[in-house]
Amino acid sequence: MEKVVGIKQLRASKRPRNYSAVPQWVVVMYSTVFFRACATHPDSKLDRFCADCYSSLCSNCLPVHARHKHVKIRRYMYSDVFNRQDLSKLFNCSGIHTYLTNKAKVLFLKRRNHYHRQRINFKDC
């Protein structure tokens, strides 16, 4: 029997393992909506997350967060993703499924969206 732990669909088996607790900034990042206009810089999109401030930011906000830990969020197939290499500096990514996009290993922030793939295969009668 599997137990559900963590944010959403993170599953652990019966065997006890040494899972570290999910950091609070990861929980906040999970619920954040990205790629909206920045309140301070309306011409820029929120495409980064500061792990120290628990907030999203745009590229123009970076000087204020210069000494903070942050990760860049990217868009891939209607989903928010980040490079595994970037996130592994802040969080232990071992055991998380990675995908290969444009020769880079990425992690999906939320569950991978299969709607787009189903929509392509759908044909009207």
Secondary structure as GFF3:
##gff-version 3
##sequence-region A 1 125
A	DSSP	beta_strand	3	4	.	.	.	ID=ss1
A	DSSP	beta_strand	11	12	.	.	.	ID=ss2
A	DSSP	alpha_helix	24	31	.	.	.	ID=ss3
A	DSSP	beta_strand	48	50	.	.	.	ID=ss4
A	DSSP	beta_strand	55	57	.	.	.	ID=ss5
A	DSSP	three_ten_helix	59	65	.	.	.	ID=ss6
A	DSSP	beta_strand	70	72	.	.	.	ID=ss7
A	DSSP	beta_strand	74	76	.	.	.	ID=ss8
A	DSSP	beta_strand	79	83	.	.	.	ID=ss9
A	DSSP	alpha_helix	84	88	.	.	.	ID=ss10
A	DSSP	beta_strand	99	101	.	.	.	ID=ss11
A	DSSP	beta_strand	104	108	.	.	.	ID=ss12
A	DSSP	alpha_helix	115	121	.	.	.	ID=ss13
###
